[in-house]
Amino acid sequence: MATFRLPNVLNDVIRAHRDQFLRPVKPKNGVGAFVFPCRKLVFNYCERSGSSKSMAEYLQTEAVRFAKENPQIEVVVQPRPSKHPIIRAFYTNGEQKTKCVRKCLTDEIPEVVKSLRDHSGHRLRRWNRYVISDTPSVRGIYSPFHDKNTYTISDLKTKR
């Protein structure tokens, strides 16, 4: 009995055709999984500037604790000579958000860091519709007040 073997060129074509269906899957939030939207925080400050004094105090006292409490976020500290201190957040959707903390006190910086950490990364925009959908309904949003017929519990019991 003879066995049939495909030439190596055909094997490569079949392998390439099969691999085109194996697309890389983006991590998404859903059942059994949660992907944190903030992936990286970069703290930039000047070592000699007076506007960076509160940022330097925050980095010495609370930044290590914040990094240990949030292992899913990469924390980077970079010097930025002769510039005001900023905190830059990078998100999983590719967006980034920057906050200047030059007038913030040491007690206010953790609030800024928390707001950047909890932000979704999406641009802020005004929502003109109550429901956002890929396939909008022709009828609109259902409401019980649209129904002309009103029923009571006694009406439903007598129909049986």
C-alpha positions, -999 to 999 in steps of 0.1 A, spaced: 0 0 0 15 33 -11 13 63 12 7 98 -2 30 126 10 26 162 1 56 181 -12 72 205 13 59 235 -7 23 224 -2 29 218 35 41 254 38 10 267 19 -14 246 41 4 258 73 2 294 62 -35 290 53 -42 274 87 -22 301 106 -43 330 91 -72 319 111 -52 319 143 -53 357 149 -38 371 181 -65 379 206 -66 412 224 -71 409 261 -107 420 269 -127 424 301 -153 398 305 -164 367 324 -134 353 343 -110 380 333 -102 416 341 -76 436 323 -65 467 342 -68 497 318 -37 515 332 -6 497 323 22 522 331 28 553 352 58 575 346 68 601 372 90 629 358 106 655 381 135 678 384 160 671 413 169 707 419 136 726 411 114 740 438 83 730 420 93 693 422 98 694 460 64 678 468 69 652 440 103 642 454 88 638 489 60 617 474 85 595 456 105 590 487 76 582 510 46 567 492 57 556 457 71 523 468 40 515 487 19 524 457 40 501 434 36 472 458 -2 477 461 -5 478 423 17 451 408 -2 452 375 10 488 368 46 495 358 60 524 378 88 544 362 106 573 378 126 595 354 145 628 360 134 657 339 159 685 344 147 721 344 111 712 338 79 710 360 70 677 375 44 656 356 28 622 359 21 604 326 -2 574 324 -2 549 296 -33 528 290 -40 494 273 -60 510 245 -29 531 234 -40 564 249 -20 584 274 -29 611 298 -5 636 314 -10 657 346 12 685 358 17 685 396 38 716 400 13 734 424 2 702 442 10 696 478 24 662 489 -10 652 502 -27 660 468 -3 639 446 -18 605 457 -53 617 446 -38 626 412 -21 592 409 -53 575 419 -74 594 393 -49 584 366 -48 548 378 -87 545 378 -92 563 345 -103 540 316 -80 556 290 -108 567 267 -111 603 257 -138 622 275 -167 630 253 -203 641 256 -229 614 253 -258 626 232 -277 593 234 -288 572 264 -279 539 247 -248 534 226 -251 504 203 -236 490 171 -271 481 159 -295 507 170 -331 497 174 -358 510 150 -384 512 178 -361 530 203 -357 523 240 -385 503 256 -404 518 284 -434 504 302 -450 538 298 -453 533 260 -478 505 264 -514 518 261 -530 488 278 -526 487 315 -530 454 334 -535 447 370 -528 415 389 -565 406 392 -569 408 354 -541 383 349 -556 359 374 -590 358 359 -577 350 324 -564 316 334 
